[in-house]
Amino acid sequence: MADAMSNAQAQQKDLKSGKLYPQLIKLAAPAALGMMFNTLYNLTDTWFAGQISDQALAALSIASLIFFLTISIGNGMRSGTSAMVAPDVGNDKKDEVLAWVNNAFGIGLISAAIVFVLAYAFGPMLLSYLASQQAVADLAWEYLSIILFSNVVFAMISVAAGILVGHGDTVTYRNVLMVGFFVNLGLNPLFIFVFDFGIAGLAWATILIKIASAIYLIVAVKNTTAHWPIPAFKWARWQKLFAQIAPASLNMIIIILGSFVMIKFVGEFGDDAVAGYSVGLRIEQVLLLPALGLNAAMMAMGGQNFGVDQYQRIKDAYHKALKLGMVVAVVMIPVMLFASPSLVNSFSDTESVATVGISYMRIDAIAFFAYVVFFISVGTLQAIKQPNFPMILGAFRQILIPVGIYYLLVVYWDFGVNSLFYALVGVVSVSAVILYLYTNRQLKKLIADGCMAKKIIQLNECSGQLRLNLTH
């Protein structure tokens, strides 16, 4: 525990000085690597679903949305648990650390169990609402009804990962994601084609991998804390955990609900359109990983207790991160424009599926840098402990505004599916500009307030020194 803290202190000291470009790249690269394997895991499932059938591809798309919704609280638990554990690790309060560990596992078990019951009760209804054909909804439930049983396991993984991060260990979870990706490459064809499980094989492969991952991470927690975690149920601690978990979970829920909105309107053009859009989206998520790494880098820049002078450094880091993001966009936009046919066709050789996937990638390439700006700005605002505005803007960007626009385009004016993608580009671009202006304003305000506070302190010190001199 002491070694973890000394490493964290050394990193914090390094972040307060030195050249920003190397630091940003150093922080972004490992974060992007960990997210890469998690994204590739999902992309692998998408590819194998496409080898089963186009209906299976569409089914996996809508079933995954519901499943991601069920584990959204777990994603919040990772950051929430880390936030509560880290300070007591730093202060060497071992009893407090163990109390947070045990209560985090307790809250994880209970919340996952509640979500499981709700998902099983309402899952079939939601699938029928999202799918344009009942056959696709039935295939989606074949997958979802199995993978929902891993909901509790996902929660345990998130809690364990948060505990390890709180101790300064980001490598173990990254390695778990990496190994899981490669094992998934082997188990998917085994369960789908050898055992003839069909789309359910994807779910069984994930369950086995996540159970093994949970066991490994819990053992790592035991080795780190010298105690096996025992779920605890102390309401006072649960309240504090919820205060940290809720913002991250709510942000994830907003993103998933926004995906529900898009899938529903794309589904008006058939399940092949849903399959094509989902393939294009998955590929785009891989291309955006460097930007997500910069998001994590900016959050890390605010991970220490900055003094007033350090806000200027965060502001400088923000603008340099945007320049790095521009480099990412210059590299990735041509991929979206010119490589999209070969990339999408590798998932499905059905023309109607490929047409939608290619169109989505080429149109959304217009907004690629807007996504980069959005991710980096969100990370910066989290670094300065102002996460609320992106969450509010996200609700408008993902749900409230798109619902009205998409309804007009598809239902009222009867435009084609590409109109949805152009509307998405417009909403994302405007949101990115708003968030960029807001982030700049908040940074300038913090710097100005810090300068004013510094002047007041200096004035008080001068006044005190003057009174001292007059006294003598």
Secondary structure, 3 states (H helix, E strand, C coil): CHHHHHHHHHHHHHHCCCCHHHHHHHHHHHHHHHHHHHHHHHHHHHHHHHHHCHHHHHHHHHHHHHHHHHCHHHHHHHHHHHHHHHHHHHCCCHHHHHHHHHHHHHHHHHHHHHHHHHHHHHHHHHHHHHCCCHHHHHHHHHHHHHHHHHHHHHHHHHHHHHHHHHCCCCHHHHHHHHHHHHHHHHHHHHHHHHCCCCCHHHHHHHHHHHHHHHHHHHHHHHHHHCCCCCCCCCHHHHHHHHHHHHHHHHHHHHHHHHHHHHHHHHHHHCHHHHHHHHHHHHHHHHHCHHHHHHHHHHHHHCCCCCCCCHHHHHHHHHHHHHHHHHHHHHHHHHHHHHCHHHHHHCCCCCHHHHHHHHHHHHHHHHHHHHHHHHHHHHHHHHHCCCCHHHHHHHHHHHHHHHHHHHHHHHHHCCCCHHHHHHHHHHHHHHHHHHHHHHHHHHHHHHHHHHHHHHHHHHHHHHHHHHHHHHHC
